[in-house]
């Protein structure tokens, strides 16, 4: 696992958890992390991570038409 240091201006009031969730949810949304990997990054359970995604503007469901077709075929 890599460590990243960010220098955030003092005028930006944000908790470490919010910052971690923003990063993890964006990486999840972009398909760079699985929900399990993103949950591990945040220190949450997979269910806990998924339940918080909406707060950060991320859908659990894929926007990809190919993914939707695959889901329908597998249903």
C-alpha positions as CSV (number, residue, x, y, z in Angstrom):
1,X,0.0,0.0,0.0
2,X,1.2,3.5,-0.8
3,X,1.2,6.5,1.4
4,X,0.2,9.9,0.0
5,X,0.8,13.2,1.7
6,X,-1.6,16.0,0.8
7,X,-1.2,19.7,1.9
8,X,-4.7,21.0,2.3
9,X,-5.2,24.7,3.1
10,X,-6.3,25.4,6.6
11,X,-9.4,27.1,5.1
12,X,-10.7,23.7,3.9
13,X,-12.4,22.1,6.8
14,X,-12.6,18.3,6.2
15,X,-12.2,15.3,8.4
16,X,-9.7,12.6,7.6
17,X,-12.6,10.1,7.1
18,X,-14.4,12.4,4.6
19,X,-11.2,12.9,2.6
20,X,-10.5,9.2,2.6
21,X,-14.1,8.4,1.5
22,X,-13.9,11.0,-1.3
23,X,-10.8,9.4,-2.6
24,X,-12.0,5.8,-2.2
25,X,-15.4,6.5,-3.7
26,X,-13.9,8.2,-6.7
27,X,-11.5,5.3,-7.3
28,X,-14.4,2.9,-6.9
29,X,-16.6,4.9,-9.3
30,X,-13.8,4.9,-11.9
31,X,-13.4,1.2,-11.5
32,X,-9.9,1.4,-10.1
33,X,-10.9,-0.2,-6.8
34,X,-13.4,-2.9,-6.0
35,X,-15.9,-2.2,-3.3
36,X,-13.9,-4.5,-1.0
37,X,-10.6,-2.7,-1.7
38,X,-12.3,0.7,-1.2
39,X,-13.8,-0.5,2.0
40,X,-10.4,-1.6,3.2
41,X,-8.9,1.7,2.3
42,X,-11.5,3.5,4.4
43,X,-11.4,1.1,7.3
44,X,-15.1,0.3,6.9
45,X,-16.9,-3.0,6.2
46,X,-17.9,-3.5,2.6
47,X,-21.5,-3.0,3.6
48,X,-20.6,0.2,5.5
49,X,-18.7,1.6,2.5
50,X,-21.5,0.8,0.1
51,X,-24.1,2.4,2.4
52,X,-22.1,5.7,2.4
53,X,-21.5,5.9,-1.3
54,X,-24.7,8.0,-1.9
55,X,-23.5,10.6,0.5
56,X,-20.5,11.2,-1.7
57,X,-22.5,11.2,-5.0
58,X,-21.5,7.8,-6.2
59,X,-24.0,5.1,-7.3
60,X,-23.5,1.5,-6.4
61,X,-24.8,0.6,-9.9
62,X,-22.7,0.8,-13.0
63,X,-23.5,3.4,-15.7
64,X,-22.0,1.2,-18.4
65,X,-24.5,-0.2,-20.9
66,X,-22.2,-3.3,-21.3
67,X,-22.4,-3.9,-17.6
68,X,-26.1,-3.5,-17.6
69,X,-26.5,-6.1,-20.5
70,X,-24.2,-8.4,-18.6
71,X,-26.2,-8.1,-15.4
72,X,-29.4,-8.8,-17.3
73,X,-27.9,-11.8,-19.0
74,X,-26.7,-13.2,-15.7
75,X,-30.0,-12.6,-13.9
